[in-house]
Amino acid sequence: MFSDEISRLQALSKTIEYNEEEHTNNVIYDEDSYSYPAYITIDGFGNTYEYALIDQSNNRIENR
């Protein structure tokens, strides 16, 4: 269900290694940087991007 997936996305965190250090990012909600509102775990850190675009009018999620 769409609302269940939104709840799951909101609770995510992502740990990555960069320059021999670990960094943990919690998901942030961003309405300005992409064509749709997005839940972002990583945005450009270490040249890595991971986010989900939320198209609420069509109840659709596009992962990138």
Backbone torsions as a table, in degrees:
resi	resn	phi	psi	omega
1	MET	NA	144.1	-176.4
2	PHE	-56.6	-47.9	-177.6
3	SER	-65.6	-33.4	176.0
4	ASP	-65.1	-40.4	179.1
5	GLU	-68.2	-36.7	175.6
6	ILE	-61.8	-43.7	178.2
7	SER	-61.9	-40.9	178.9
8	ARG	-63.7	-44.2	179.7
9	LEU	-62.1	-40.7	-178.7
10	GLN	-62.4	-27.5	-175.8
11	ALA	-91.5	-4.0	-175.7
12	LEU	-70.9	153.6	165.3
13	SER	-141.1	160.2	-176.6
14	LYS	-136.9	126.8	176.1
15	THR	-107.8	127.9	178.0
16	ILE	-128.2	156.0	173.8
17	GLU	-102.9	133.3	179.4
18	TYR	-147.1	124.5	-177.1
19	ASN	53.2	44.9	178.0
20	GLU	62.8	19.2	175.6
21	GLU	-122.7	147.9	175.4
22	GLU	-96.7	138.0	178.0
23	HIS	-130.2	131.5	177.5
24	THR	-112.8	125.0	177.9
25	ASN	-112.1	134.2	169.9
26	ASN	-89.5	155.3	180.0
27	VAL	-64.8	137.7	172.2
28	ILE	-119.1	151.9	177.8
29	TYR	-100.4	128.9	-175.6
30	ASP	-132.5	122.5	179.9
31	GLU	-101.1	-2.4	-170.8
32	ASP	-112.8	-26.3	-169.0
33	SER	-85.5	-18.2	-175.1
34	TYR	-127.0	175.0	-177.8
35	SER	-70.0	-20.2	174.5
36	TYR	-130.8	161.4	170.8
37	PRO	-55.8	148.4	-175.2
38	ALA	-139.2	146.7	166.8
39	TYR	-99.4	119.9	-171.7
40	ILE	-113.6	130.0	172.1
41	THR	-99.2	-40.6	179.0
42	ILE	-140.1	134.1	179.5
43	ASP	-135.7	84.8	174.4
44	GLY	88.6	-6.2	-180.0
45	PHE	-70.5	122.3	-178.2
46	GLY	61.6	31.1	-177.9
47	ASN	58.1	32.4	-179.7
48	THR	-117.5	138.2	177.3
49	TYR	-130.3	134.2	175.0
50	GLU	-150.9	117.1	-177.5
51	TYR	-158.0	163.7	177.0
52	ALA	-124.6	123.7	177.0
53	LEU	-85.3	135.2	-175.5
54	ILE	-111.3	109.4	176.5
55	ASP	-98.9	87.1	-174.3
56	GLN	-67.9	-30.3	-178.6
57	SER	-67.8	-26.1	178.8
58	ASN	-111.8	8.6	-178.0
59	ASN	49.0	53.5	-174.8
60	ARG	-134.4	145.4	178.8
61	ILE	-125.5	130.8	178.3
62	GLU	-117.5	116.0	179.6
63	ASN	-88.5	141.1	177.3
64	ARG	-127.5	NA	NA
